[in-house]
Amino acid sequence: MLRKKIVLFYPIATNFKQGPPYALLFLERVVRDLGVDMVIFDEKHNENILDYIEDNKSSIILLGISVMLSNQIINARKIAEYTKKNSKIPVLFGGWFPTAFPEVVLAEDFVDLIIMKQGEIPFRELIVKLLDDTKDFETIKGLGYKNNNILIINESNNWTNVFEFPRIDFNKININNYFENNNMFRYIATQGCNCNCNFCTFSMIKEIRHFTNQPEKIIEDITYLKNNIQGLTHFSFIDDNFFSNRTFVLKVCDLLVKYHTNITWNASAHIKQFLTLYNEDDIKIIKESGCSMIWCGAESGDNKILEKINKNFNRNDVIKILRLLRKNQIAASFNLMVAFPPNPAKDFNKTLKFIMHLLLIDRSLEVAVNFYMPFTKNEYYLEATKLGFSIPKTYAAFEKMLSSGLEMKWIKNNMRRQVAFLGEFYLPVIKRKYPLNTKTVLKSVWNFLFIVFYPIVYLRFIIRFYGLNFDAFLGMKIVNYFKKRNGIKLNNLNNFMVGFDRYMED
Ligand code: B12
């Protein structure tokens, strides 16, 4: 008899580089003792999932799809619809999108089941039931299912330490597919977050906590990855809040110094936590262990906004961490949000000027800016609803949002233009740094722009003036002319992310 199979699918999220599909690797480990085959398809690298489903439909007992709010929604639907149309395989959606919007997802005909929050425990329980051919799903916490077309959403499990489960198996993917920039690999060392920022998806999960993997296990994984990927020297810890546990961080650093003197790494921190937890000696150890960059949510240049979104720090703290990192030769990278309703112009102005100020303190600072999207129910969400805003109510409305953007009437076109000019022109010029992934043919164009436009852009930063963008307009015309001439196209899968990222093209 054919062995039963579970197919797990990670739809493409972005046209930029993506890391390994950790969500699926974390799930595989909890069912590997159940005598069922698990096959992982990452759409970024494996194209033949439909053929696989077609060829194996009699032995596949479940198709599981991981979905976060991104282009994944669109491609998840395509595979799910195909599967429903051409087989009897049940389709399960998991990940942050069904966690945040369970009813929206489960209401669709192409979805039979959803799993909310951490998947490990409910996923294992579900597979056991499917293997037994029983359908009494009411005992599985975190599961949503249908009974005679009625949607049933069970209560969820508490947030648990998933690092206590068996280790993930890197052999389930081709690790070399995830080797980036000829030196880097993304890795998950901790999970969750212990902050209460009320704009973050995590704030929807009230009892969310922060858990760390054991430092020794992390070092073993790093050794394994280094031994199996030629040229790997840099790790990006893509955790939400790597630095929130000092004992853990210092232990990792200690082991890195002991066993991996020649690697560098970057990770995320909450600004206040970092400033409170780490002294100068700690930062020296962190640097010595290879830390080359720390990224943080600086979020806003407006103290009032920082207070109201519960960041627990102010502008001075942002400046303080930037100076501290600079002094210790660790690069900083800040994410910010602009245009909070109902007075978007106020924080917009403060934040853009603040960014200019920060850049004058440290030219190596990396910055990403997004327009604030009121997805969680805080004060700004209420203000936004007064202005006619509503979160999409159906799966199709979310798909539309991804291609045409969210309707946020308080954001004016000149704001979009100014943010775009800041990201695409002023920052590269003041930093004299090509936008990431700039094609070789465009580098000489940028070199020219760096010389011609630097004085005026520098002056702008000194007087903090980002209006009347004749220089950026001209500069971008020149860049776009050469892009067109060389057939370079920017194809963004996520049009709703209306700000700019550090990544320009890929
Ligand atoms: C890494 C990451 C990315 C990578 C993803 C690719 C990759 N594999 O590296 C990249 C860089 C592409 C990315 C992009 C984006 N991301 Co992102 N990302 C993350 C991050 C930091 C870690 C994801 C991860 O691998 N976690 C580790 C795994 C083990 O955990 P997990 O994914 O949560 O999976 C568990 C459960 O969710 C569940 N589960 C997940 N999938 C499935 C599937 C099934 C079948 C089941 C049963 C269970 C299940 O079980 C898993 C094991 O417990 C998360 C935050 C987080 N902690 O998850 C944000 C997060 C997922 N991203 C988010 C967002 C919004 C984005 C962006 C849209 C915007 C942005 N600014 O980041 C973009 C989209 C694309 C773009 N603009 O280009 C949000 C999602 C919000 C939402 N409601 O969907 C999160 C939660 C961040 C946040 N705090 O808001 N992201």
Residues whose N, C-alpha, C, O or C-beta is under 5 A from the ligand:
A	BS01	B12	A13 T14 K17 Q18 G19 P20 P21 Y22 A23 F26 G64 I65 S66 V67 M68 L69 S70 L92 F93 G94 G95 W96 F97 A100 I115 K117 Q118 G119 E120 F123 I188 C200 T201 F202 I238 D240 N494 M497
